Amino acid sequence: MSDHVYKHIELTGSSTESIEAAVRNALAKASRTVRDMRWFEVTDTRGHIENGQVAHWQVTIKVGFTIS
């Protein structure tokens, strides 16, 4: 097993559907430019309310990726 060094970034994703979809949206967008993502940690969850209903979920995550 080789030793790894990780860098992490913070992202906030949103979705009208669910918390999981908000995470997936953030990861999908980041994967276009960030390579070798290995883990994520949910650090904050919040939402937007309209007419007494959840309109959007917002989830902040830390994403770790290996660096060379």
TAJO-V391317 format. One record per run of one state. SS is the DSSP state (helix for helix, strand for strand, loop for the rest). FROM is the first residue (numbers start at 0). LEN is the number of residues. Records with the same first field share a line. If there is no record, write none. Layout:
SS: FROM-LEN, FROM-LEN
This chain:
loop: 0-5, 15-3, 30-6, 50-2, 66-2
strand: 5-10, 36-14, 52-14
helix: 18-12
